[in-house]
Amino acid sequence: MSNKITITATVNAGIKKAWDYYTQPAHITQWNFADPSWQCPSASNDMQVGGKYSARMEAKDGSFGFDFEAIYDEIVEGESFAYTIPDGRQVTVVFNAIGNQTEVTVTFDAENQNSLEMQKNGWQAILNNFKNYTEEN
């Protein structure tokens, strides 16, 4: 896949908190959706190479939903991880401490069904939800 999209957010939280809130299922369910009309009612995260990540994403009105799943390829505890989703696309997430803040950068292979702009905006909205949730809790 040649089209890679990169999004980023600077979170007003230390790197350990940012890492924990990004990777722990109890937190993932609180921020992992692009729009307030959606929710993430369940998540699991076996964070080891070969381990599976799974998050249920669905519209609150029940009209649509899907399971986002991935298998971890690489993990550098507290710094970065990479995974592959079932269609073969790869995602890398990097945490970079900047003083008392953490820059979170997500790079992912684009899919062919939606415009690059739509994909970037959707993933950025989820990352912004993560930022807001982490800063408020």
C-alpha positions in Angstrom: 0.0 0.0 0.0 1.6 3.2 -1.1 -0.7 5.9 0.3 0.3 6.6 3.8 -1.6 9.1 5.9 0.0 10.7 9.0 -2.0 12.5 11.8 -0.8 14.0 15.0 -1.9 15.5 18.3 0.0 17.0 21.2 -1.6 15.9 24.4 -1.2 17.9 27.7 -0.2 14.8 29.6 3.0 12.9 30.3 4.0 10.0 28.1 3.1 7.3 30.6 -0.5 8.6 31.0 -0.8 9.1 27.2 0.4 5.5 26.6 -1.9 4.0 29.2 -4.9 5.9 28.1 -4.2 5.0 24.4 -3.7 1.3 25.1 -5.9 0.3 28.1 -9.4 -1.0 27.1 -11.1 0.8 30.0 -9.9 4.1 28.4 -10.2 3.1 24.7 -13.9 2.7 25.1 -14.2 6.3 26.3 -12.5 8.0 23.2 -12.4 5.6 20.3 -15.0 7.1 17.9 -14.9 10.0 15.4 -18.3 11.5 16.1 -20.5 11.9 19.2 -23.2 9.9 17.6 -20.9 6.9 17.7 -19.5 4.8 20.6 -17.0 2.1 21.4 -18.9 -0.2 23.8 -16.1 -2.7 24.1 -12.4 -3.2 23.5 -9.7 -5.7 24.2 -6.0 -5.4 23.9 -3.4 -8.2 24.1 -0.5 -5.9 23.8 2.3 -8.2 22.7 3.8 -9.1 19.4 1.3 -11.5 17.8 -1.4 -10.3 20.2 -4.8 -9.0 19.1 -6.4 -5.6 19.4 -10.1 -5.4 19.0 -12.6 -2.5 19.4 -16.3 -2.5 18.7 -17.3 0.7 17.0 -21.0 1.5 16.4 -23.5 4.2 15.9 -25.4 4.9 19.1 -28.7 4.4 17.3 -27.7 0.9 16.3 -27.9 1.6 12.6 -24.3 0.5 11.8 -21.3 -1.0 13.5 -18.1 -2.9 13.0 -15.2 -4.5 14.8 -11.9 -2.9 14.3 -9.2 -5.6 14.7 -5.4 -5.8 14.4 -2.5 -8.0 15.2 0.6 -6.4 16.8 3.8 -6.6 14.7 6.1 -4.5 17.0 6.0 -2.9 20.4 8.5 -0.7 22.1 6.9 -0.2 25.5 6.0 3.4 26.3 7.3 4.6 22.9 5.6 3.0 19.9 3.8 0.1 18.4 2.8 -1.1 14.9 0.0 -3.4 13.9 -1.6 -4.9 10.8 -5.3 -4.9 10.2 -7.0 -7.9 8.5 -6.9 -6.3 5.0 -3.2 -6.0 5.2 -2.9 -2.3 5.9 -0.4 -1.3 8.5 -0.6 1.3 11.3 2.2 2.8 13.4 1.7 4.8 16.6 4.6 6.8 18.1 4.6 8.6 21.5 7.2 11.4 21.8 7.7 13.2 25.1 8.0 17.0 24.8 8.4 18.3 28.3 5.2 17.6 30.1 3.3 16.9 26.9 3.2 14.0 24.6 3.1 14.1 20.8 1.1 11.2 19.4 1.7 10.4 15.7 -0.3 7.8 13.9 0.7 6.7 10.4 -1.6 4.4 8.5 -2.0 2.9 5.0 -5.0 4.4 3.3 -7.8 2.2 2.0 -9.3 2.5 -1.5 -13.0 3.0 -0.7 -13.0 6.5 0.9 -11.1 9.7 -0.1 -7.8 10.3 1.5 -9.2 13.5 3.0 -12.1 11.6 4.6 -9.9 9.0 6.0 -7.4 11.6 7.4 -10.3 13.6 8.9 -11.9 10.5 10.5 -8.7 9.2 12.1 -7.8 12.8 13.2 -11.2 13.1 14.9 -10.6 9.9 16.8 -7.1 11.1 17.8 -8.6 14.5 18.9 -11.2 12.6 21.0 -8.2 10.7 22.6 -6.5 14.1 23.3 -9.6 15.6 24.9 -10.4 12.6 27.0 -6.8 12.2 28.3 -6.6 15.9 29.2 -9.9 15.9 31.0 -9.4 12.8 33.1 
